[in-house]
C-alpha cells in the first residue's frame, strides 16, 4: 500500500494547514460545528468585498448572526 502524508511538505502547505487548523479550533472554542462553519465561510467569502471591514464582522465565529446550522447544541 502507498504511504500517505498528512503533514505539509512545503512552507505554503504548512501555512495553509495552520490557517485551517486555527479556524477549526476557534470555531470549536465558540461552540460551532467546524464542518458547517467552514462550509458557511466557503459559501460566503467568494461573494464578499473583503476590503470592507464591516462586511467581514458577521463571519467571525463569535457573531450572533451566524446560521443556526453552524451552532453545536450540547446534549
C-alpha angles and dihedrals in degrees: 000000000000118000113238123212119220096176121082114252099198133053090244090051091049091050093049091049091049092051094050092044090051092050092048094049092047090050091051092048089054095049097256131139102245094212095053093039092054090045090052091049093048090051096047106037099065090057098048136093099238093192090068104084093195091056091059096052095083090058097060114109092241093054116123091214098067116123116267089240089069094057120092113220112208117218 
